[in-house]
Amino acid sequence: MKPGFKIGKTETYLKKILAEKGFLHFLLVDPEKPGELSTVAHAAEEAGASAFMVGGSTAVMTEDYSEAISELKRNSSLPVIIFPSGPSSVARGADAVWFMSLLNSEDPYYIIGAQALGILAIKRLGMETIPMAYLVVGDGCTAGYIGRARPIPYDRPEIAGAFAMAAEALGMRFVYLEAGSGAKNSVPTEFVTYVRKCISVPIIVGGGISSGRVSEALVTAGADAIVTGTLFEKSTDVKEKMFEIIEGCKRGVESRSNKVQNVTQGLVKDKSWQT
């Protein structure tokens, strides 16, 4: 095993797409409920998704991950990133793994224990690691329950901001705000905006993103990446729903750019800030 962890091909690709498009869209596939993966894989690529994430909140066999990863790789050229629930999530064939820490868990296992148990397998497979802070917010749903998290209330974004700043200082290169799979509502836009002002690394938002209107609002608020999964398990037309979510992200990028432009123009007109 070679020492050292460098930024790899998958993370470089994600940063490139983010710079070009202004957003990322991840399709989360639960290996426990894979559905018609060949259909999903083709639809995701045609709709303009950035990458797949494979994982779920509950523990499943490594073989389940391997099968889902293989099916996605057979039917799409998009990267596949493992979204682990524990060491058993490490499976051959993925392009990378989110090397994540559930920072607001009360159980050290989810903060660093599972990572220590899984790292040898990751190294032996030669798999790329992408360090990410994982924060469960709002109700937290299954992710919060399984991970023994103390979900951050939506009316206390400053707590999430502090965690996010600590994560960036520790060297984590992404921060994930998780409302929980199947959440009734997404992370509030004001919450996302607050955290965006605290850090410079990309913010991923997942849970409760049910429409293009929601994805647009989140990207406008400062989200760099949107994760959807449960939505497509329930949708009768996967490709159409993906197009809706991704088009919403595009509008969000445009709205965000317009806001910045308006602020800049306002500063140019009002030169009182120079005195």
N, C-alpha and C positions, 0 to 999 in steps of 0.2 A: 504493500500500500504506500503510495506516495503522500508525503505530508502536504499541507496547504490546501486552501479553498479559494479558488479564483472565480471571478465572474465568468460564467460559461456562455455557451452558444444560445441557450434558451432565454436567459435573462437579457443578453445583448439584443436578441430578436424582439423581446417585449419592449425594451427601452426604445428601439428603433421604431416600432409601430406606434408607440405612445407619442414620440416626437413628430411622426408624420401625420397621424390622424387626430391626435389630441385626446384619445381615450383608448381603453382596452375593453373587450367583452370576453368574459370567460363563461363557457358552458360547463356547469357542474354535473357530472354523471355519477350517480350513486351505484356502486357495484352490486348492492343488494337489490336494486330495482333498475336494471339496465335498460329494459324496454327494447325497442328495435334500434339497436345502435348503428347499424349500417345506414338506416334512414336518417337518424339524427346526425350522424357524421357528415353525410352529404349535404344535408340542409344547413348545418352550421357553416360549412365552408362556403357554400353559395351565398349565404346571408351576410358573410363578412365577419364572422367571429374571429377572435384573435388566437384562442387556444382552448384546449379542454382541461378541466380539472377532474380528477377521478378520486372520489372519497365520500365519506358519510360520517355522521356522528357516532353511529354504533359500530362495534367491532365486527368485521367479517373476515373470512379466510383470505390468505394471500392469493390463493387460486382465483378467487372472485375478482380481485384487482387485476391479476394477470390476464384473465379472459376479457375483461372490459378494455384494458389497454390494447391488447392484440386486435380486438375488433375495431377500435377507433383508428389504430395505425393502418389497418388494412383498407379502410374506407376513406381516409382523409390524410392530407399532408400537414395538417395543423399539429403543433406541438402538444404533447400530453404531459401534464404535470400532476404528480400525486399530491392529493390534499389529505394528509394522513390523520387517522384517529388514534394511531399507536404504532408500535414496531411492526405488527403484522401487516401493515399497509404497504410496507416496502416490497415492491415487486419488480421483476425484470421487465424491460421493454419501454419504460417511460423515459421521456427526455429529461425530466428534472423532478425534484421533490421540493415542495414548500417546506423548508426547515423552520418550522414555526413553534412559537412558544405562546401558550395561553396565559398572558401576563396577569390577568385578573382572576386566576384560579386560586382557590384556597388549598389546593393539593399540589405539593411540589412535583408530583409525578408529571403533571401536565405542563409545568413550567420548564423543567429540565430533565426529569427522570426518564420519560419516554424517549427523549432525544438521545440521551446517553446509551439507552438500550438499542436504539435503531441505527446509530451512526456506523457501527462496524459493517453491517449488511450494506448500507449505502456506499461505503468506501469500497467494499469488495466488488460491488456491481459497477463501480466507476460512475455513479450517477451524480449529476449536477445538483448542488444544493442552492436554494434561494432563500436567504434568511428573512423571516417575516414575523412581525408582532401580530398576534391574534387577540382581539378585544371583543368580548361578548357584551352587547349593550341591549338596553330595553328589557324585554321579557326573556330574551336569550333562547327560548324554546329548547329543543332537545340538546343542542350544542352546549348550552349553559348547564343543563341538568347533568349530562354525562361528564362534562369537564369540571364539575364542581366549582363553577365560576360565581363570583359576586357580580352580576350584571350591572353595568354602569347606567344609572337612570338617565333618561333622555333630557331631564331638566338640569343635569349636571355635566355639561360638555367639558368643563374645565378639568374634571377628573380624567376623562379620556385624553384631553390635551396633554396632561402631565405624563400619563402612561406613554403616549405617542412620542413625546420629546425624549423620555428616558430610553425608549426603544431605539430611536435614531442615534442617541448618544452611545448606545451599546453596539451600534454597527448594523442594526437591522435595516434592510433596504426597501421594505414595503410594510405598510400598516393596514391591517384588515379590520374594518368595523362590521361586526356580525350581528344582525338582528335575529338570525336563526332561520333555518330552513322551514318554509311554510308560514313564516310570520305574517300576521294580518296586515301589518304596516311596515314600511321600510324605515330606515334610519332617517330622522327628520333632517331637512336641509340645513337648518340652523346649526345642528349638531356637527354636520359634515364641514360647514364653513368655519366653525370655531377650530376644529382640529386642523383644517387646511392651513390656517394662519399660524399654527404652532410648529409645523414641520415642513421640510422640503422634499422628503421622499414621497413616492406615489401612495395614494390612499385607495384601497380597494373597499367597496361596499357591497354587502350581500344580504339577502333576506327580505322578503316582502316586496320585491320589485315586480309588479304585476302588469305594467303597461309601459308604452313608450313615453307617456306623460311623466311617469315616475322616474324613468331613467334619464330623461331630459332634465328634470329638476335636480337630480343628484349630481349630474355632471356639471350643470350650471353652478351648483353650490360648491364644487371643488373636488368631486370624486374623479379619480383618474381611471378607475376600472370598475366595471359592474359585473357582478356574478349572478347568473340565473340558473336554476335547476329544476326545482319543484314545479315551476310554471310550465315547463315543457313536458313534464310527466303527465300533466293534466290536459294539455292542449291537444285538440284534434288536428290542427294544422301547424306542425312544428315550425316549418320554414317561414310561414306568414307571421307567426308570433315573434320569431327571431328577428325578422326584418323590422317589425314594429319597435322592438327594444333597441336595436342598433340604430335605426333612424332617429329615435329619441336621443340617443347618445350624441349623434352628429349635430342635432339641433342644440343640444346642451353646450357643445364646444363652441358653436357659433354665438350663442347667448353669452357665454363666458367671455369670449373675445370682444363682443360689443360692450360689455360692462367695463372691461379694462380700457377699451378705446374711449369710452365716455368719460371715465375718470381722468385719463390722460389729457383729453381735450379740456376738461374743466380746470385742470391745474395750469394748463397753458394760458387760458383766458384769465384766470384769477392768479395774478402774480404776487399776491400778498404773502404767500408762503416763502417767497425769496427774501423778504425784508426781516 
